[in-house]
Amino acid sequence: MTAEGFLEGRRLQMARGVLLQCIMGGYPPARFYGSDDGDLALNADPRQIHRLPWSQTPRALAICDADELSGESSRLSTRGQLKQVIARYAALGLAPVVATELEFFVFAANDDPAQAFRPPVGLDGRREEGYSAFSVSSNNGLRPFFKEVYECMAVLGLPRDTFMHEMGVSQFEINLLHGDPLLLADQTFLFKHLLKEVALKHGLIVVCMAKPLAHTPGSSMHIHQSLVEIGSGRNVFSDDAGQPTAMFRHFIGGLQAGLADFTALFAPNVNSYQRLCHPYASPNNACWSHDNRAAGLRIPASSPVARRVENRLPGADANPYLAIAASLAAGLHGIENELEPTAAIQGEFEVPDNLSLPCTLHAALERLKRSQLARELFGTEFIEGYIASKTMELTSFFDEITPWERRVLAAQA
């Protein structure tokens, strides 16, 4: 839209079906988004209108809510779903506080998807081999790229906590500062968009696939969650003596009850399960523990005022609005129904069958399809539309034969 049109308040409309467009570009049958495929109104959030500092031609981006023409939020909108979850907490006098940790890879340009991704050539003329985890070295030659990333974050108002080289080859992680869930979802979305745009300017690509390289840790989007009392700001996960509260237990109990049903929301792509099937501290379970990275739900070491629950299931490929909404909705379900968690686990452990999670996209979609809880929390229209779109993507994946199949199976009798 032109700047003049935007500033005049011209309404921007979009077909409802676009919210269910699959990643290949197609759409499920029209019955999943209304047979008429009528329009939605895109209403810009005035707090999320940004000039894009990396663009040579002056451009701006506005994050919008997708609303029905009658005024209410579209049930197909993931941002709208998150706003509804936050409103349910507010009705109880509670405000969720979240933070996201996003991991991503920086690779050299890759014009042939049949070839593996490669790290950029460093200042020493070599490509990284995977020995730079938590390194302060700059020999990877990415300093100009990250300098512009930091500058653009400042312009967009994206405060950062820590930035580090992660365990994978040319893999990095940012921790965004904790705050309002909607704000953090917006910031996570903006940061991923920023990364990809700035990388292209530097002849690089940023990849937020869950598992872009074999034999290498995948990329997660851990979600840290706590609840505060509206007005006082008191963390309701800790009592006056600094001990865990019943609400803290119930929140964990709700997550344990919902993680298996919601796995397809946290791990939305075929590739997501490559990360979960080869853990590297990416646990595919609903166990909880104090400071154990093998558990799907980790309680980081902290003071009572900062007591929180870390959901380690979502990958970097997850929709931040939907992943945060699903995690908070599961916790709220536990609070409202006073669900008790299992006993905490420590050290090495075997995952009980009732706490294991789906390990393929097909299994996750089948679990979501049977979930009454998902329909209660997100509505039948959203769940059925989401499943329809993801089923199209899964079918497209199975329409191709992989190099592994040709290499290994062609010679079999």
Summary of the structure (lengths in Angstrom):
residues: 413
radius of gyration: 21.6
end to end distance: 59.3
largest distance: 70.5
contacts: 1303
relative contact order: 0.13
helix: 37%
strand: 21%
